[in-house]
Amino acid sequence: MLSVSSILPLTVEAAAFFGDGKLLVAPNSFVIPAGGLTVLLGPNGAGKSLTLRLCHGLLTPSRGTVRWAAGAEARAKGQRKGHAMVFQKPIMLRRSVEANITHALAAAGSNGAERKTRVTQALQRFGLGERAGQPARLLSGGEQQRLAIARAWALRPELLFLDEPTSQLDPAATRQIEELLSGLVAEGITVMMSTHDLGQARRLADRVLFLHRGRLVEDALAKDFFAGPHSAEARAFLAGELLW
Ligand SMILES: Nc1ncnc2c1ncn2[C@@H]1O[C@H](COP(=O)(O)OP(=O)(O)OP(=O)(O)O)[C@@H](O)[C@H]1O
């Protein structure tokens, strides 16, 4: 997925976001290089969603910067932006499964022939071929999340953000989504996702960014984080204790 004009690394520097005059999140500084899966881990309300929204550009930092590599500038001159986001509760258009993917591609400027090929590829790749003509809103929760990922994948992102993608799903659907995400990473797509599910973080993460009360407390390789976190907050979280 990498090219000469890569948008990665993503560099976040001294970032903070205020709402109603109150500091809501201060993920400070971290870098997302190309490749692998980074888990943004932390308890409810830690600031995971806000951090992903800042990275994806849905929110503008009140302080500090979110900067993409040189390739992002080339893309800004007409090409697609190279990063996509999947939300906790997928937003489905009142259209068919196929039309949901087509619409996302059209909105991103994909032309007719390319669009058709990518829709077919996405339906096939995510096992949605038989559902193509069905109304997307009638799919199960797990299928809707699969469609949301297929729709994002069709845009050929270098970096895919996912906000708690399995928090509403049962264990079987969760496993299916986790397998899909591992497949995307194997394909070369860089993934950054939030979760408060420790088991999921252990299964998927190459790297962990641990947030607590809006602040980035640890940034470590997953194996090091789970073997022995440095902070008292992360140790308490791993021990299943309540964090305030
Ligand atoms: N628009 C907003 N205005 C005011 N407060 C907000 C806004 N958005 C989020 N917050 C607050 O900011 C904090 C961080 O929220 P965020 O949604 O990022 O947490 P999270 O770690 O994703 O939590 P969860 O795991 O429960 O989804 C929370 O206390 C939340 O109530």
The ligand as a MOL file (V3000), in Angstrom:
LIG
                    3D

  0  0  0     0  0            999 V3000
M  V30 BEGIN CTAB
M  V30 COUNTS 31 33 0 0 0
M  V30 BEGIN ATOM
M  V30 1 N -18.1910 17.3230 22.0980 0
M  V30 2 C -17.8810 17.1360 23.3790 0
M  V30 3 N -18.1800 18.0960 24.2990 0
M  V30 4 C -17.8820 17.9250 25.6010 0
M  V30 5 N -17.2780 16.8180 26.0910 0
M  V30 6 C -16.9690 15.8560 25.2330 0
M  V30 7 C -17.2560 15.9440 23.8300 0
M  V30 8 N -16.8270 14.8070 23.2270 0
M  V30 9 C -16.3010 14.0400 24.2110 0
M  V30 10 N -16.3700 14.6560 25.4010 0
M  V30 11 C -15.8370 14.1670 26.6810 0
M  V30 12 O -14.4450 13.9410 26.5010 0
M  V30 13 C -14.0330 12.7730 27.2080 0
M  V30 14 C -13.3660 11.7910 26.2540 0
M  V30 15 O -14.3610 11.2770 25.3540 0
M  V30 16 P -14.0680 10.1250 24.3010 0
M  V30 17 O -15.3540 9.8420 23.6020 0
M  V30 18 O -12.9080 10.4870 23.4560 0
M  V30 19 O -13.6780 8.9080 25.2480 0
M  V30 20 P -13.4180 7.3740 24.8880 0
M  V30 21 O -12.1110 6.9980 25.5020 0
M  V30 22 O -13.5790 7.1540 23.4360 0
M  V30 23 O -14.5940 6.6770 25.6980 0
M  V30 24 P -15.5150 5.3740 25.3490 0
M  V30 25 O -14.6140 4.1790 25.5030 0
M  V30 26 O -16.5470 5.4390 26.4200 0
M  V30 27 O -16.0640 5.5560 23.9670 0
M  V30 28 C -15.2850 12.2160 27.8610 0
M  V30 29 O -15.3080 12.6610 29.1900 0
M  V30 30 C -16.4160 12.8210 27.0640 0
M  V30 31 O -17.5680 12.9840 27.8540 0
M  V30 END ATOM
M  V30 BEGIN BOND
M  V30 1 1 1 2
M  V30 2 1 2 3
M  V30 3 2 2 7
M  V30 4 2 3 4
M  V30 5 1 4 5
M  V30 6 2 5 6
M  V30 7 1 6 7
M  V30 8 1 6 10
M  V30 9 1 7 8
M  V30 10 2 8 9
M  V30 11 1 9 10
M  V30 12 1 10 11
M  V30 13 1 11 12
M  V30 14 1 11 30
M  V30 15 1 12 13
M  V30 16 1 13 14
M  V30 17 1 13 28
M  V30 18 1 14 15
M  V30 19 1 15 16
M  V30 20 2 16 17
M  V30 21 1 16 18
M  V30 22 1 16 19
M  V30 23 1 19 20
M  V30 24 2 20 21
M  V30 25 1 20 22
M  V30 26 1 20 23
M  V30 27 1 23 24
M  V30 28 2 24 25
M  V30 29 1 24 26
M  V30 30 1 24 27
M  V30 31 1 28 29
M  V30 32 1 28 30
M  V30 33 1 30 31
M  V30 END BOND
M  V30 END CTAB
M  END
